[in-house]
Amino acid sequence: AQTVTQSQPEMSVQEAETVTLSCTYDTSESDYYLFWYKQPPSRQMILVIRQEAYKQQNATENRFSVNFQKAAKSFSLKISDSQLGDAAMYFCAYLYNQGGKLIFGQGTELSVKP
Amino acid sequence: DTAVSQTPKYLVTQMGNDKSIKCEQNLGHDTMYWYKQDSKKFLKIMFSYNNKELIINETVPNRFSPKSPDKAHLNLHINSLELGDSAVYFCASSQDSTNTEAFFGQGTRLTVV
C-alpha cells in the first residue's frame, strides 16, 4: 500500500530565508503524481506544487520548488525568500490513480519569524 | 464564485443526532470526494464519486452515507453521531478520477458534544 511520511511535525524559518520540508513515500507504481498542499489557519487546502513522476525535471512555482528523488522516493519542498504568509500546515500527498484519491502525509507546521 | 462550496462551515450537535453536510461544485467536474481531517490534522479519504457512482469507499462506519443527486453535488449524511466523529470534513472535486488537481471546499468543522 502507498504511504506518505513527513518526519518534521514543526519547522521554523526566519523571514526572507529558505526552508526545506521533507517528505518520503512508498509505492510500487512507476507512474504517479506527488503534491504539496498548504493549509493556512483559514483551513482552505491550497495546491502549492505538483510533480509528475515520469518527469525528471523538478517542478518550480515562483518561490516554491521541489527536489524529487524517484529512486530514493523522496519529495522535498523548498521555500525561498520565506514570507509571513507562508506560515501554514504543509501536506505532502501522493495521487493514487485508482479512483483519484490523495494519500496525505502527517503534515509539517511551518512558522515564519519576522 | 466559490468553486467548491460546503454548508454549513460549522456544525455543533449532540451525540446520537443525525446530520448532513452539503457540497456543491460549479467546475463541471465529474469526480467528487469526501475527506476527513482529524484532531491531529491527519487527512484521509472517505468516499469518491464519479458521475454519481461510488468508486471509493474506505473503511468508514456505515453510519456515514454519501449521496450524489447529480454530478455537481455530493452530500454526506451521518447517523447516530459519536464523539469520535468530531473532525473537519472536506469536500473536493476533480475533472475526473485520474485528474491531477483536486479542488477543495473550505471544510466543515463538526463538533459532537
Interface residues (C-beta under 8 A of the other chain):
Chain A: Y33 Q39 S42 R43 Q44 M45 L47 R50 E52 M89 F91 L95 N97 Q98 G99 G100 K101 L102 I103 F104 Q106 G107
Chain B: T31 Y33 Y35 K40 K41 F42 L43 K44 I45 S48 N50 I55 I56 V88 F90 A92 S94 D96 S97 T98 N99 T100 E101 A102 F104 Q106 G107 R109
